[in-house]
Amino acid sequence: MGSSAVRRIERIGAITFRGKVGKNIAAYAKETQQLGRDLGRQLDHDAGAAERAMRKLKKHPRLRHVNVYVRARWVSRHLRQARDLCTGICTEAVKFNLESRRQFIDIDKPRKHTGEVDL
């Protein structure tokens, strides 16, 4: 895990939900989304690099009986699945922010009564 991911995790841990809760929820969702993007980008890069590095070992004399191509695809596939999970973290962070606003924050704001029914 890179140093930017560690910094982001520390920032997420430092967010307190006191005072202006709406701003804190938005900051939490934004930091979580950026963490997911960073991790996804890193995993995508590492998947390609791992596959290339393992394919270079294909003709290594000690690895003659090991099917390096299959293992390279296996490692690459698992790293890409982890990247997809990070993409899911990003979308869930956005959904969390929107749902919390919809459920808790927008309720507190007084609305002007116009006499019309708002469905």
DSSP file (Angstrom, degrees, kcal/mol; ACC not computed):
  #  RESIDUE AA STRUCTURE BP1 BP2  ACC     N-H-->O    O-->H-N    N-H-->O    O-->H-N    TCO  KAPPA ALPHA  PHI   PSI    X-CA   Y-CA   Z-CA
    1    1 A M              0   0    0      0, 0.0    38,-0.0     0, 0.0     5,-0.0   0.000 360.0 360.0 360.0 131.7    0.0    0.0    0.0
    2    2 A G     >  -     0   0    0      1,-0.1     4,-1.7     4,-0.0     3,-0.1  -0.161 360.0-107.9 -73.8 169.1    1.4    3.3   -1.0
    3    3 A S  H  > S+     0   0    0      1,-0.2     4,-2.3     2,-0.2     5,-0.2   0.816 118.0  57.9 -69.1 -29.3    2.0    6.3    1.3
    4    4 A S  H  > S+     0   0    0      2,-0.2     4,-2.2     1,-0.2    -1,-0.2   0.881 105.8  50.1 -68.2 -35.2   -0.9    8.2   -0.2
    5    5 A A  H  > S+     0   0    0      2,-0.2     4,-2.4     1,-0.2    -2,-0.2   0.897 110.1  50.3 -67.2 -39.2   -3.3    5.4    0.7
    6    6 A V  H  X S+     0   0    0     -4,-1.7     4,-2.2     2,-0.2    -2,-0.2   0.919 110.9  49.1 -64.6 -42.7   -1.9    5.3    4.3
    7    7 A R  H  X S+     0   0    0     -4,-2.3     4,-2.3     1,-0.2    -2,-0.2   0.906 111.1  50.1 -62.3 -41.2   -2.4    9.1    4.5
    8    8 A R  H  X S+     0   0    0     -4,-2.2     4,-2.5     2,-0.2    -2,-0.2   0.907 109.6  50.3 -64.8 -41.1   -6.0    8.8    3.2
    9    9 A I  H  X S+     0   0    0     -4,-2.4     4,-2.2     1,-0.2    -1,-0.2   0.902 110.9  49.7 -63.7 -40.1   -6.8    6.0    5.7
   10   10 A E  H  X S+     0   0    0     -4,-2.2     4,-1.2     2,-0.2    -2,-0.2   0.892 110.9  49.7 -65.0 -38.9   -5.4    8.2    8.5
   11   11 A R  H  X S+     0   0    0     -4,-2.3     4,-0.6     2,-0.2    -2,-0.2   0.892 109.8  50.8 -66.1 -38.8   -7.5   11.2    7.3
   12   12 A I  H >< S+     0   0    0     -4,-2.5     3,-0.9     1,-0.2    -2,-0.2   0.910 110.2  50.2 -64.2 -40.7  -10.6    9.0    7.2
   13   13 A G  H 3< S+     0   0    0     -4,-2.2    -1,-0.2     1,-0.2    -2,-0.2   0.757 106.0  56.9 -68.1 -24.3   -9.9    7.8   10.8
   14   14 A A  H 3< S+     0   0    0     -4,-1.2     2,-0.4    -5,-0.1    -1,-0.2   0.586  80.3 106.8 -84.2 -10.1   -9.5   11.4   11.9
   15   15 A I    <<  -     0   0    0     -3,-0.9     2,-0.4    -4,-0.6     9,-0.0  -0.558  54.3-163.2 -73.8 125.2  -13.0   12.5   10.8
   16   16 A T        -     0   0    0     -2,-0.4     2,-0.7     2,-0.1    -2,-0.1  -0.849  19.1-138.0-108.3 147.5  -15.3   13.0   13.7
   17   17 A F        +     0   0    0     -2,-0.4     2,-0.3     7,-0.1     4,-0.1  -0.435  64.5 111.8-102.7  58.0  -19.1   13.1   13.4
   18   18 A R  S    S+     0   0    0     -2,-0.7     2,-0.5     2,-0.2    -2,-0.1  -0.894  70.7   4.6-124.3 156.7  -19.7   16.0   15.8
   19   19 A G  S    S+     0   0    0     -2,-0.3     2,-1.5     1,-0.1     3,-0.2  -0.605 129.9  26.3  76.1-121.1  -20.9   19.5   15.0
   20   20 A K  S  > S+     0   0    0     -2,-0.5     4,-1.7     1,-0.2    -2,-0.2  -0.620  71.1 178.3 -78.7  91.3  -21.8   19.8   11.4
   21   21 A V  H  > S+     0   0    0     -2,-1.5     4,-2.8     1,-0.2     5,-0.2   0.867  74.1  58.8 -66.8 -37.4  -22.6   16.2   10.7
   22   22 A G  H  > S+     0   0    0      1,-0.2     4,-2.2     2,-0.2    -1,-0.2   0.911 107.9  45.1 -60.0 -43.9  -23.5   16.8    7.0
   23   23 A K  H  > S+     0   0    0      2,-0.2     4,-2.5     1,-0.2    -1,-0.2   0.881 113.4  50.8 -67.5 -37.2  -20.1   18.3    6.2
   24   24 A N  H  X S+     0   0    0     -4,-1.7     4,-2.5     2,-0.2    -2,-0.2   0.894 110.0  49.0 -68.3 -38.9  -18.4   15.4    8.1
   25   25 A I  H  X S+     0   0    0     -4,-2.8     4,-2.6     2,-0.2    -2,-0.2   0.911 112.3  49.0 -65.0 -41.3  -20.4   12.8    6.2
   26   26 A A  H  X S+     0   0    0     -4,-2.2     4,-2.5    -5,-0.2    -2,-0.2   0.908 112.4  47.8 -64.3 -41.2  -19.5   14.5    2.9
   27   27 A A  H  X S+     0   0    0     -4,-2.5     4,-2.6     2,-0.2     5,-0.2   0.905 112.1  50.1 -65.6 -40.6  -15.8   14.6    3.8
   28   28 A Y  H  X S+     0   0    0     -4,-2.5     4,-2.3     2,-0.2    -2,-0.2   0.927 112.9  46.0 -62.1 -45.7  -15.9   10.9    4.9
   29   29 A A  H  X S+     0   0    0     -4,-2.6     4,-2.4     2,-0.2    -2,-0.2   0.899 113.2  49.9 -65.3 -40.3  -17.6    9.9    1.6
   30   30 A K  H  X S+     0   0    0     -4,-2.5     4,-2.4     2,-0.2    -2,-0.2   0.928 112.6  45.8 -65.7 -44.9  -15.1   12.0   -0.4
   31   31 A E  H  X S+     0   0    0     -4,-2.6     4,-2.3     2,-0.2    -1,-0.2   0.895 113.5  49.8 -65.2 -39.1  -12.1   10.6    1.3
   32   32 A T  H  X S+     0   0    0     -4,-2.3     4,-2.4    -5,-0.2    -1,-0.2   0.903 110.8  50.0 -65.5 -40.1  -13.4    7.0    1.0
   33   33 A Q  H  X S+     0   0    0     -4,-2.4     4,-2.2     2,-0.2    -2,-0.2   0.921 111.8  47.3 -64.2 -43.8  -14.1    7.6   -2.7
   34   34 A Q  H  X S+     0   0    0     -4,-2.4     4,-2.6     2,-0.2    -1,-0.2   0.869 110.5  52.8 -66.7 -35.8  -10.6    8.9   -3.3
   35   35 A L  H  X S+     0   0    0     -4,-2.3     4,-2.7     2,-0.2     5,-0.2   0.928 109.5  49.0 -63.2 -44.4   -9.1    6.0   -1.4
   36   36 A G  H  X S+     0   0    0     -4,-2.4     4,-2.4     1,-0.2    -2,-0.2   0.897 111.9  48.8 -61.8 -40.7  -11.0    3.5   -3.5
   37   37 A R  H  X S+     0   0    0     -4,-2.2     4,-2.6     2,-0.2     5,-0.2   0.932 112.3  47.9 -64.6 -45.2   -9.9    5.3   -6.7
   38   38 A D  H  X S+     0   0    0     -4,-2.6     4,-2.4     1,-0.2    -2,-0.2   0.936 114.6  45.2 -61.6 -46.7   -6.2    5.3   -5.6
   39   39 A L  H  X S+     0   0    0     -4,-2.7     4,-2.7     1,-0.2    -1,-0.2   0.903 113.4  50.7 -65.1 -40.0   -6.3    1.7   -4.6
   40   40 A G  H  X S+     0   0    0     -4,-2.4     4,-2.3    -5,-0.2    -2,-0.2   0.912 111.0  48.0 -62.9 -43.1   -8.1    0.7   -7.8
   41   41 A R  H  X S+     0   0    0     -4,-2.6     4,-2.1     2,-0.2    -1,-0.2   0.909 113.6  47.7 -63.8 -42.0   -5.6    2.6   -9.9
   42   42 A Q  H  X S+     0   0    0     -4,-2.4     4,-2.6    -5,-0.2    -2,-0.2   0.909 112.0  49.0 -66.5 -41.9   -2.7    1.0   -8.1
   43   43 A L  H  X S+     0   0    0     -4,-2.7     4,-2.1     2,-0.2    -2,-0.2   0.879 109.9  51.9 -66.0 -37.2   -4.1   -2.5   -8.3
   44   44 A D  H  X S+     0   0    0     -4,-2.3     4,-1.6     2,-0.2    -1,-0.2   0.922 112.2  45.9 -64.2 -43.4   -4.8   -2.1  -12.1
   45   45 A H  H  X S+     0   0    0     -4,-2.1     4,-2.3     1,-0.2    -2,-0.2   0.921 113.1  49.8 -63.8 -44.0   -1.2   -1.0  -12.6
   46   46 A D  H  X S+     0   0    0     -4,-2.6     4,-2.7     1,-0.2     5,-0.2   0.828 105.1  58.1 -67.0 -31.6    0.1   -3.9  -10.4
   47   47 A A  H  X S+     0   0    0     -4,-2.1     4,-2.0     2,-0.2    -1,-0.2   0.938 110.8  42.0 -63.4 -45.9   -2.0   -6.5  -12.3
   48   48 A G  H  X S+     0   0    0     -4,-1.6     4,-2.3     2,-0.2    -2,-0.2   0.905 115.8  49.3 -66.6 -41.4   -0.3   -5.5  -15.6
   49   49 A A  H  X S+     0   0    0     -4,-2.3     4,-2.5     2,-0.2    -2,-0.2   0.896 111.1  49.5 -66.5 -39.6    3.1   -5.3  -14.1
   50   50 A A  H  X S+     0   0    0     -4,-2.7     4,-2.4     2,-0.2     5,-0.2   0.911 111.3  49.0 -66.1 -41.6    2.8   -8.7  -12.4
   51   51 A E  H  X S+     0   0    0     -4,-2.0     4,-2.0    -5,-0.2    -2,-0.2   0.922 113.0  47.0 -64.9 -43.0    1.6  -10.4  -15.5
   52   52 A R  H  X S+     0   0    0     -4,-2.3     4,-1.5     1,-0.2    -2,-0.2   0.920 113.1  49.0 -63.6 -43.1    4.5   -8.9  -17.6
   53   53 A A  H  X S+     0   0    0     -4,-2.5     4,-0.8     1,-0.2    -2,-0.2   0.896 112.2  47.7 -65.2 -39.6    7.1   -9.8  -14.9
   54   54 A M  H  < S+     0   0    0     -4,-2.4     3,-0.4     1,-0.2    -1,-0.2   0.842 108.1  54.9 -72.6 -31.4    5.8  -13.4  -14.7
   55   55 A R  H >< S+     0   0    0     -4,-2.0     3,-1.3     1,-0.2     4,-0.2   0.824 101.3  59.1 -69.5 -29.1    5.8  -13.8  -18.5
   56   56 A K  H >< S+     0   0    0     -4,-1.5     3,-0.6     1,-0.3    -1,-0.2   0.798 100.9  56.8 -66.2 -26.5    9.4  -12.8  -18.6
   57   57 A L  G >< S+     0   0    0     -4,-0.8     3,-1.8    -3,-0.4    -1,-0.3   0.422  77.1 101.6 -82.4   2.2   10.1  -15.8  -16.3
   58   58 A K  G <  S+     0   0    0     -3,-1.3    -1,-0.2     1,-0.3    10,-0.2   0.841  85.9  39.7 -58.2 -36.6    8.6  -18.2  -18.8
   59   59 A K  G <  S+     0   0    0     -3,-0.6    -1,-0.3    -4,-0.2    -2,-0.1   0.234  82.5 129.6-100.4  14.3   11.9  -19.4  -20.1
   60   60 A H    X   -     0   0    0     -3,-1.8     3,-0.9     1,-0.1    -3,-0.0  -0.512  61.3-132.8 -68.9 134.2   13.7  -19.5  -16.7
   61   61 A P  G >  S+     0   0    0      0, 0.0     3,-0.9     0, 0.0     4,-0.2   0.820 103.5  50.9 -62.6 -31.9   15.4  -22.9  -16.3
   62   62 A R  G 3  S+     0   0    0      1,-0.2     3,-0.3     2,-0.1    -2,-0.1   0.718 110.7  49.5 -77.5 -19.1   14.1  -23.5  -12.8
   63   63 A L  G X  S+     0   0    0     -3,-0.9     3,-0.5    -6,-0.2     5,-0.3   0.053  74.6 116.0-105.4  24.6   10.5  -22.7  -13.8
   64   64 A R  T <  S+     0   0    0     -3,-0.9    -1,-0.2     1,-0.2    -2,-0.1   0.866  80.2  40.4 -63.4 -38.6   10.5  -25.0  -16.8
   65   65 A H  T 3  S+     0   0    0     -3,-0.3     2,-0.5    -4,-0.2    -1,-0.2   0.539  98.3  88.9 -91.1  -6.7    7.8  -27.4  -15.5
   66   66 A V  S <  S-     0   0    0     -3,-0.5     2,-1.7    -8,-0.1     3,-0.2  -0.775  81.5-127.3 -92.5 132.6    5.6  -24.6  -14.0
   67   67 A N     >  +     0   0    0     -2,-0.5     4,-1.8     1,-0.2     3,-0.2  -0.617  32.6 178.3 -80.2  90.6    3.0  -23.2  -16.3
   68   68 A V  H  > S+     0   0    0     -2,-1.7     4,-2.7    -5,-0.3    -1,-0.2   0.843  73.9  58.8 -65.9 -36.0    4.0  -19.5  -15.8
   69   69 A Y  H  > S+     0   0    0      1,-0.2     4,-2.2     2,-0.2    -1,-0.2   0.916 106.5  47.7 -62.1 -42.7    1.4  -18.2  -18.2
   70   70 A V  H  > S+     0   0    0      1,-0.2     4,-2.1     2,-0.2    -1,-0.2   0.914 113.5  47.4 -65.4 -42.4   -1.4  -19.7  -16.2
   71   71 A R  H  X S+     0   0    0     -4,-1.8     4,-2.6     2,-0.2     5,-0.2   0.880 109.8  53.3 -67.3 -36.7   -0.1  -18.4  -12.9
   72   72 A A  H  X S+     0   0    0     -4,-2.7     4,-2.5     1,-0.2    -2,-0.2   0.922 110.8  46.4 -63.3 -43.0    0.4  -15.0  -14.4
   73   73 A R  H  X S+     0   0    0     -4,-2.2     4,-2.6     2,-0.2    -2,-0.2   0.879 111.5  52.9 -64.7 -37.6   -3.2  -14.9  -15.6
   74   74 A W  H  X S+     0   0    0     -4,-2.1     4,-2.1     2,-0.2    -2,-0.2   0.936 112.3  43.2 -64.2 -47.8   -4.3  -16.1  -12.2
   75   75 A V  H  X S+     0   0    0     -4,-2.6     4,-2.2     1,-0.2    -2,-0.2   0.926 115.4  49.5 -63.7 -45.0   -2.5  -13.4  -10.3
   76   76 A S  H  X S+     0   0    0     -4,-2.5     4,-2.2    -5,-0.2    -2,-0.2   0.898 109.6  51.7 -61.7 -41.4   -3.6  -10.8  -12.8
   77   77 A R  H  X S+     0   0    0     -4,-2.6     4,-2.0     1,-0.2    -1,-0.2   0.913 110.4  48.1 -63.3 -42.5   -7.2  -11.9  -12.6
   78   78 A H  H  X S+     0   0    0     -4,-2.1     4,-1.9     1,-0.2    -1,-0.2   0.879 111.3  49.8 -68.1 -36.9   -7.2  -11.7   -8.8
   79   79 A L  H  X S+     0   0    0     -4,-2.2     4,-1.9     2,-0.2    -1,-0.2   0.884 110.8  50.1 -68.1 -36.8   -5.7   -8.2   -8.8
   80   80 A R  H  X S+     0   0    0     -4,-2.2     4,-2.1     2,-0.2    -2,-0.2   0.852 108.3  52.9 -69.6 -33.6   -8.3   -7.0  -11.3
   81   81 A Q  H  X S+     0   0    0     -4,-2.0     4,-1.8     2,-0.2    -2,-0.2   0.892 108.3  50.5 -66.1 -38.5  -11.1   -8.4   -9.1
   82   82 A A  H  X S+     0   0    0     -4,-1.9     4,-1.8     2,-0.2    -2,-0.2   0.878 108.2  53.4 -64.8 -36.9   -9.6   -6.5   -6.2
   83   83 A R  H  X S+     0   0    0     -4,-1.9     4,-2.0     1,-0.2    -2,-0.2   0.909 106.6  51.9 -62.3 -41.8   -9.6   -3.4   -8.5
   84   84 A D  H  X S+     0   0    0     -4,-2.1     4,-1.9     1,-0.2    -1,-0.2   0.868 106.9  53.3 -63.5 -36.0  -13.3   -4.0   -9.2
   85   85 A L  H  X S+     0   0    0     -4,-1.8     4,-1.8     2,-0.2    -1,-0.2   0.880 106.8  52.2 -65.1 -37.0  -14.0   -4.2   -5.5
   86   86 A C  H  X S+     0   0    0     -4,-1.8     4,-1.8     2,-0.2    -2,-0.2   0.873 106.8  52.9 -66.4 -36.3  -12.3   -0.8   -5.1
   87   87 A T  H  X S+     0   0    0     -4,-2.0     4,-2.0     1,-0.2    -1,-0.2   0.888 107.5  52.5 -63.3 -38.3  -14.5    0.6   -7.8
   88   88 A G  H  X S+     0   0    0     -4,-1.9     4,-2.4     1,-0.2    -2,-0.2   0.862 104.5  55.6 -64.1 -36.1  -17.5   -0.7   -5.8
   89   89 A I  H  X S+     0   0    0     -4,-1.8     4,-2.0     2,-0.2    -1,-0.2   0.910 106.6  51.7 -61.5 -41.6  -16.2    1.1   -2.7
   90   90 A C  H  X S+     0   0    0     -4,-1.8     4,-1.8     1,-0.2    -2,-0.2   0.936 111.9  44.5 -60.8 -47.6  -16.2    4.4   -4.7
   91   91 A T  H  X S+     0   0    0     -4,-2.0     4,-2.3     1,-0.2    -1,-0.2   0.881 112.5  51.5 -68.4 -36.5  -19.8    3.9   -5.8
   92   92 A E  H  X S+     0   0    0     -4,-2.4     4,-2.5     2,-0.2    -1,-0.2   0.843 106.3  55.2 -69.3 -31.6  -21.0    2.9   -2.4
   93   93 A A  H  X S+     0   0    0     -4,-2.0     4,-2.1     2,-0.2    -1,-0.2   0.911 109.7  46.5 -65.3 -40.9  -19.3    6.0   -0.8
   94   94 A V  H  X S+     0   0    0     -4,-1.8     4,-2.4     2,-0.2    -2,-0.2   0.927 113.3  48.9 -65.4 -44.2  -21.3    8.2   -3.2
   95   95 A K  H  X S+     0   0    0     -4,-2.3     4,-2.8     1,-0.2     5,-0.2   0.888 109.3  53.5 -62.2 -39.0  -24.5    6.3   -2.5
   96   96 A F  H  X S+     0   0    0     -4,-2.5     4,-2.5     2,-0.2     5,-0.2   0.922 109.6  47.6 -61.7 -44.7  -23.8    6.6    1.3
   97   97 A N  H  X S+     0   0    0     -4,-2.1     4,-2.0     2,-0.2    -2,-0.2   0.937 114.8  45.3 -62.7 -46.9  -23.4   10.4    1.0
   98   98 A L  H  X S+     0   0    0     -4,-2.4     4,-2.5     1,-0.2    -2,-0.2   0.914 114.8  47.4 -64.5 -43.0  -26.6   10.8   -1.0
   99   99 A E  H  X S+     0   0    0     -4,-2.8     4,-2.8     2,-0.2     5,-0.2   0.892 110.8  50.8 -68.6 -39.0  -28.7    8.5    1.2
  100  100 A S  H  X>S+     0   0    0     -4,-2.5     4,-2.5    -5,-0.2     5,-1.3   0.892 112.2  47.9 -66.2 -37.3  -27.5   10.1    4.4
  101  101 A R  I  <>S+     0   0    0     -4,-2.0     5,-2.7    -5,-0.2     6,-0.3   0.931 114.2  47.1 -64.6 -44.1  -28.4   13.5    3.0
  102  102 A R  I  <5S+     0   0    0     -4,-2.5    -2,-0.2    -5,-0.2    -1,-0.2   0.893 120.8  36.5 -64.5 -40.7  -31.8   12.2    1.9
  103  103 A Q  I  <5S+     0   0    0     -4,-2.8    -2,-0.2    -5,-0.1    -1,-0.2   0.866 134.2   8.7 -83.7 -38.0  -32.6   10.5    5.2
  104  104 A F  I  X5S+     0   0    0     -4,-2.5     4,-0.7    -5,-0.2    -3,-0.2   0.819 122.7  44.1-116.9 -43.5  -31.1   12.8    7.8
  105  105 A I  I >><S+     0   0    0     -5,-1.3     3,-0.8     1,-0.2     4,-0.6   0.922 109.5  50.6 -81.7 -44.2  -29.9   16.2    6.7
  106  106 A D  H 34<S+     0   0    0     -5,-2.7     3,-0.2     1,-0.2    -1,-0.2   0.705 102.1  65.3 -69.0 -17.4  -32.6   17.3    4.3
  107  107 A I  H 34 S+     0   0    0     -6,-0.3    -1,-0.2     1,-0.2    -2,-0.2   0.871  96.9  55.1 -69.3 -36.3  -35.2   16.6    7.0
  108  108 A D  H << S+     0   0    0     -3,-0.8    -1,-0.2    -4,-0.7    -2,-0.2   0.723  86.8  92.0 -72.4 -21.2  -33.8   19.3    9.2
  109  109 A K  S  < S-     0   0    0     -4,-0.6     2,-0.2    -3,-0.2    -4,-0.0  -0.616  79.5-129.0 -78.2 123.6  -34.1   22.0    6.7
  110  110 A P        -     0   0    0      0, 0.0     2,-0.4     0, 0.0    -2,-0.1  -0.517  22.7-150.7 -72.0 137.1  -37.5   23.8    6.9
  111  111 A R        -     0   0    0     -2,-0.2     2,-0.3     1,-0.0     0, 0.0  -0.829  18.1-111.8-107.9 147.1  -39.3   24.1    3.6
  112  112 A K        -     0   0    0     -2,-0.4     2,-0.7     1,-0.1    -1,-0.0  -0.591  30.6-126.0 -74.0 133.5  -41.7   26.8    2.6
  113  113 A H        +     0   0    0     -2,-0.3    -1,-0.1     1,-0.2     0, 0.0  -0.727  32.3 173.9 -83.0 118.8  -45.2   25.5    2.4
  114  114 A T        -     0   0    0     -2,-0.7    -1,-0.2     2,-0.3     3,-0.1   0.474  50.0-112.4-103.3  -4.5  -46.5   26.5   -1.1
  115  115 A G  S    S+     0   0    0      1,-0.4     2,-0.3     0, 0.0    -2,-0.1   0.370  82.2 115.6  88.4  -6.4  -49.8   24.6   -0.9
  116  116 A E  S    S-     0   0    0      1,-0.0     2,-0.5     2,-0.0    -1,-0.4  -0.692  70.3-117.1 -97.1 151.5  -48.7   22.1   -3.5
  117  117 A V        -     0   0    0     -2,-0.3     2,-0.7    -3,-0.1    -1,-0.0  -0.760  23.8-156.2 -88.2 126.6  -48.3   18.5   -2.9
  118  118 A D              0   0    0     -2,-0.5    -1,-0.0     1,-0.1    -2,-0.0  -0.896 360.0 360.0-106.8 108.9  -44.7   17.3   -3.5
  119  119 A L              0   0    0     -2,-0.7    -1,-0.1     0, 0.0    -2,-0.0   0.420 360.0 360.0-100.8 360.0  -44.5   13.6   -4.3
